[in-house]
Amino acid sequence: MKRNYDFRSDTVTHPTPEMRKAMAAAEVGDDVYGEDPTVKSLEEKAAKKLNKEAGLFVTSGTMGNLVAVMAACERGDEVIMGTMGHNFLHEAGGVSVLGGIVIHTIPNQDDGKLKLADIRGAMRNPRDYHEPISKMVIVENTQNACGGKTIDREYMQQVGELSRELGLHYHVDGARIFNAAVDLQIEASELVESVDSITFCLSKGLCAPVGSVLCGEKDFIRKCRRIRKLLGGGMRQAGVIAAAGVVALDQMIDRLVEDHRRAKILADGLANIPGIQLTKGSPNTNMVFLKITPESRLDNRTLISELKQLGVLIMSTNEGEIRLVTHNDVDDQAVQSCIQAFEQVMQQ
């Protein structure tokens, strides 16, 4: 049977054998009643990892971000976020549809950051009845759509200082915050020291099958727990899946450096193939972005289709680029097979 190598996303990862064993043996209870010991263990471990007071297990990063925004903002308030942010591009407008909250976008720079001056400039006049009230700013780290770029600690702290000055709740979409920390060779807690709340995904590079954790102050997380229930996210014997998250935090963070190493090998190999141009400063962390140059006979759809026939799965982005993501289910053989498949298709 032909093996498929899936580079579409790190969301395609399968739980490790250790995770499956932990899930089968998980001690459970009704989490809505606060009685699931494995969920509690996960939430406490996540909060400790990020040096926050409390954590909340949610079904997805999208839910974690939505819950955080709805907890920090009232209906009609405004949240400031980047034009390339996952919250704006890929979360179905949930903060507006479900929260009645206004989205105010400002440009992401090439490095993924939001200009501090743009954040300041986006602030509304709270005394002007014509305008919504600015309540929150969101930074994404790593910044996916800008190329998987890491946002450095100094900038994260600068946004924290500005947010306190402006009276904004500072939330981080940290779906891949541990990739950023590993890239910077610091603890994730140092990177998010100045933030009020952060969501990170267990189901991406950390390989758990389901879930994210939202972390912040106890009172804030208590409010978030109620909103999670409102949104249908109150799970019962959720320890069965939380157990995989515990293993993820214990075993899968340090190995992210391997994904970054393989992304570099992949990018170097693809860059040498005529007709391929790396974009967005690739590679960054575990992501490689590229485009097909005009002289090539191929378009993205044809490339994706022909690579699939060779057992390599990739995806096209909203901007017409190709994104490849390395992860735990992509080993050195997969990287070499991917490069060889690209060579074969591009040389036809």
C-alpha positions in Angstrom: 0.0 0.0 0.0 1.4 3.4 -1.0 2.2 5.6 1.9 0.8 9.2 1.9 2.9 12.0 3.3 0.6 14.8 4.6 2.1 18.3 4.6 -1.2 20.2 4.6 -1.1 21.1 8.3 0.1 20.0 11.7 -3.6 19.4 12.5 -3.4 16.1 10.7 -1.2 14.5 13.4 -2.3 11.3 15.0 -2.1 10.7 18.7 1.0 8.9 19.8 1.0 5.4 21.3 1.6 7.0 24.8 -1.5 9.2 24.2 -3.7 6.3 23.2 -2.6 4.4 26.3 -3.3 7.4 28.6 -6.7 7.9 27.0 -7.7 4.3 27.5 -6.7 4.5 31.2 -7.9 8.0 32.0 -9.7 8.6 35.2 -12.9 10.6 34.4 -15.8 12.4 35.9 -18.4 15.0 34.9 -16.3 18.0 33.9 -19.4 20.3 33.8 -19.7 19.6 37.5 -16.0 20.1 37.9 -15.4 16.5 38.7 -13.1 15.2 36.0 -9.7 14.8 37.6 -7.8 14.4 34.3 -9.3 17.6 32.9 -8.3 19.4 36.1 -4.8 18.0 35.8 -4.5 19.2 32.2 -5.8 22.7 33.0 -3.5 23.0 36.0 -0.5 21.8 34.0 -1.2 24.2 31.2 -1.6 27.2 33.5 1.7 26.3 35.2 3.5 25.9 31.9 2.5 29.5 31.0 2.7 30.9 34.5 -1.0 31.9 34.6 -3.4 31.4 37.4 -5.9 29.0 35.7 -6.7 27.1 32.5 -9.8 26.0 30.7 -10.0 23.0 28.4 -11.9 23.8 25.2 -12.7 21.9 22.1 -10.6 24.0 19.7 -8.4 27.1 19.3 -11.3 28.8 17.6 -13.5 28.2 20.7 -10.7 29.4 23.0 -10.3 32.6 21.1 -14.0 33.2 20.9 -14.6 32.5 24.6 -11.8 34.9 25.5 -13.2 37.7 23.3 -16.7 37.3 24.7 -15.4 37.3 28.2 -13.4 40.5 27.7 -15.9 42.4 25.6 -19.6 43.3 25.8 -21.9 43.4 22.8 -21.0 46.4 20.6 -17.4 46.7 22.0 -14.5 46.4 19.6 -11.5 44.1 19.4 -8.3 45.1 17.5 -6.6 42.3 15.5 -4.4 41.8 12.4 -5.6 41.6 8.8 -3.6 38.3 8.6 -4.7 37.0 12.0 -6.4 33.6 12.3 -9.2 35.3 14.3 -10.0 37.5 11.3 -9.4 35.1 8.5 -10.4 31.6 9.6 -12.8 31.7 12.6 -16.0 32.3 10.6 -16.5 35.8 12.1 -17.6 34.2 15.3 -16.9 37.1 17.6 -19.3 39.2 15.5 -21.9 36.5 14.7 -22.1 35.1 18.3 -20.6 37.8 20.4 -22.0 40.9 18.7 -18.5 42.3 18.9 -17.0 44.6 16.3 -13.7 43.6 14.6 -11.2 46.4 13.9 -8.4 45.2 11.7 -4.9 46.8 11.3 -2.2 45.5 9.0 0.2 42.8 10.0 3.7 43.6 9.0 5.9 41.1 7.1 7.3 39.8 10.3 3.8 39.1 11.7 3.7 42.0 14.1 1.2 44.8 14.5 2.7 48.2 14.6 2.4 49.7 18.1 1.4 53.0 16.5 -1.4 51.2 14.6 -2.7 49.7 17.8 -2.7 53.1 19.4 -4.3 54.6 16.3 -7.1 52.1 16.4 -8.3 53.1 19.8 -11.7 54.7 19.8 -12.8 57.7 21.8 -14.8 56.3 24.7 -16.6 59.6 25.1 -17.8 59.7 21.5 -21.3 58.1 21.4 -20.8 57.5 17.7 -18.0 54.9 18.2 -17.7 51.4 19.6 -15.6 51.0 22.7 -12.1 49.5 22.2 -11.7 46.6 24.7 -9.1 44.2 23.5 -6.1 43.6 21.2 -5.1 40.2 19.8 -1.6 39.1 18.7 -1.0 35.8 17.0 2.3 33.9 17.8 3.5 32.1 15.8 1.9 34.1 13.0 0.5 31.5 10.6 -0.5 33.5 7.5 2.7 35.6 7.6 4.7 32.5 7.2 4.7 30.7 10.6 6.9 33.5 12.0 7.9 33.8 15.6 7.1 37.0 17.5 9.9 37.9 19.9 9.6 38.4 23.6 10.5 42.1 23.6 7.7 42.9 21.2 5.2 40.8 23.2 6.1 42.8 26.3 5.8 46.1 24.4 2.3 45.2 23.4 1.6 44.3 27.1 2.8 47.7 28.2 0.8 49.5 25.6 -2.3 47.5 26.4 -2.1 48.4 30.1 -1.7 52.1 29.1 -4.7 52.0 26.9 -6.8 49.8 29.1 -7.1 47.0 26.6 -7.3 43.3 27.5 -4.3 41.6 25.8 -5.0 38.2 24.3 -2.7 36.0 22.4 -3.8 33.5 19.8 -0.9 31.1 20.7 -2.0 28.1 18.7 1.6 27.4 18.1 3.1 29.3 21.1 5.4 26.4 22.0 6.8 26.4 18.4 7.7 30.1 19.1 9.2 29.4 22.5 11.3 26.5 21.1 12.4 28.7 18.2 13.5 31.5 20.6 15.0 28.9 23.0 13.1 30.3 26.0 10.2 29.1 28.2 6.7 29.8 26.8 5.9 31.4 30.2 8.6 34.1 29.5 7.1 34.8 26.1 3.6 35.4 27.4 4.5 37.0 30.7 2.8 40.3 29.9 -0.4 38.9 28.3 -3.8 38.7 30.0 -5.0 35.6 28.3 -3.7 33.0 25.8 -5.1 30.1 23.9 -2.9 27.3 22.6 -3.6 24.2 20.6 -2.9 20.7 21.8 -4.0 19.2 18.4 -1.4 20.7 16.1 2.3 20.2 16.7 1.7 18.7 20.1 -0.2 15.8 18.4 -3.2 15.4 20.7 -6.3 14.4 18.8 -8.6 17.2 20.2 -8.6 20.4 22.1 -7.0 23.6 23.2 -6.4 25.3 26.5 -7.3 28.9 27.4 -5.2 30.4 30.3 -5.4 33.6 32.3 -6.4 34.9 35.7 -8.8 32.9 37.9 -11.7 35.3 37.7 -11.4 35.7 34.0 -11.2 31.9 33.4 -14.3 31.5 35.7 -16.2 33.8 33.4 -14.8 32.0 30.4 -16.1 28.7 31.8 -19.6 30.0 31.8 -19.3 31.3 28.2 -17.9 27.9 27.2 -21.1 26.3 28.5 -23.2 28.9 26.6 -21.4 28.0 23.4 -22.1 24.2 23.9 -18.6 23.5 25.0 -19.3 21.9 28.3 -18.1 18.4 27.9 -18.8 15.6 30.4 -16.3 12.7 30.8 -13.7 14.8 28.9 -10.8 13.2 30.7 -10.6 10.6 27.9 -9.4 13.3 25.5 -7.7 15.5 28.1 -5.4 12.6 28.9 -3.8 13.0 25.5 -3.2 16.7 26.2 -1.4 15.9 29.4 1.0 13.6 27.5 1.3 16.4 24.9 2.5 18.9 27.5 4.8 16.3 29.1 6.4 14.8 26.0 5.8 16.7 22.8 7.1 20.3 23.4 10.9 19.6 23.3 10.6 17.6 20.1 9.2 20.6 18.1 12.8 21.4 17.3 12.7 18.4 15.0 9.8 19.8 13.0 11.8 23.1 12.6 14.9 21.2 11.5 12.9 19.2 8.9 11.2 22.4 7.6 14.7 23.8 6.9 15.7 20.7 5.0 12.5 20.8 3.1 12.9 24.4 2.2 16.5 24.0 1.1 15.5 21.1 -1.1 12.5 22.8 -2.7 14.5 26.0 -3.3 16.8 24.2 -5.7 14.0 23.1 -8.0 13.4 25.2 -11.1 10.0 26.9 -11.1 9.7 27.1 -7.3 10.2 30.3 -5.3 10.1 30.3 -1.5 8.0 33.1 0.0 7.4 34.8 3.3 11.0 34.3 4.3 10.6 30.5 4.5 11.3 28.4 6.4 9.9 29.8 9.6 9.4 27.4 12.5 7.6 24.4 11.0 6.2 26.1 7.9 7.4 26.5 4.3 5.6 28.8 1.9 6.3 28.9 -1.8 4.8 29.9 -5.2 5.1 28.5 -8.7 7.0 31.0 -10.9 5.3 32.2 -14.1 7.5 30.3 -16.5 6.3 27.0 -15.1 3.6 25.1 -16.9 1.8 24.3 -13.7 -0.8 26.1 -11.6 -1.5 25.3 -8.0 -4.4 23.0 -8.7 -2.4 20.9 -11.1 0.5 20.8 -8.8 -1.6 19.7 -5.8 -3.3 17.0 -7.9 -0.1 15.6 -9.4 1.6 15.5 -6.1 -1.3 13.7 -4.6 -0.9 11.0 -7.2 2.6 10.5 -5.9 1.4 10.3 -2.3 2.3 13.9 -1.1 -0.5 16.1 0.2 -0.1 19.9 0.2 -2.5 22.8 0.3 -3.0 26.2 -1.3 -3.5 29.4 0.8 -5.9 32.2 0.4 -3.1 34.2 -1.3 -2.5 31.6 -3.9 0.7 30.3 -2.4 1.5 26.7 -1.3 2.0 26.0 2.4 3.8 22.9 3.7 3.9 22.1 7.4 6.2 19.7 9.2 5.0 17.7 12.2 5.4 14.5 14.3 4.0 12.3 11.5 6.5 13.7 9.0 9.9 12.0 9.3 13.1 12.5 7.4 12.0 10.0 4.8 8.8 11.9 4.2 10.8 15.1 3.7 13.0 13.5 1.1 10.0 11.9 -0.6 8.3 15.2 -0.8 11.3 16.9 -2.4 11.6 14.1 -4.9 7.9 14.3 -5.8 8.2 18.0 -6.4 11.2 17.4 -8.6 9.3 14.8 -10.6 6.2 17.0 -11.1 8.1 20.2 -11.9 10.4 18.6 -14.4 7.6 17.0 -16.5 
